């Protein structure tokens, strides 16, 4: 019932200062894309959120059917999440994340792992879920896009 993601999933709060001299600017650019994707999600701007997804995106989340892939992966995931949230009385969902656990950039591909939290109201009661969010990204002429997102509650 929660994102990433995503985001999904996820993902916007704490520091993203990265200390890796060889790829510091690439890592900063990757984290800026993650922050934007998360901010779009948190604002409810699903068009901008979906625009941050690559056509080959794969999303894995705890909402059935648990995996979405291809050009409509992000919009299909949003639809499934919305349906699940309505079923469970979940509103006001916000994703935040802490200091990256791992960032690797190789050429035009990146892999990011973040501790994350999803906070919402379920039937009016505040609930916070701790998770780990892993994302893969690809750089194109338009910037970094999400190619993969896996959310794991713990």
Secondary structure, DSSP 4 states (H G I P E B T S, - for coil): ----BTTBS----S------GGGHHHHHHHHHHHHHHHHHHHHT-HHHHHHTEEEEEEEE-SSTT-EEESTTHHHHHHHHHHHHHHHHTEEEEEEEEEEEEEEEEETTEEEEEEEEEEEEEETTEEEEEEEEEEEEEEEETTEEEEEEEEEEE-
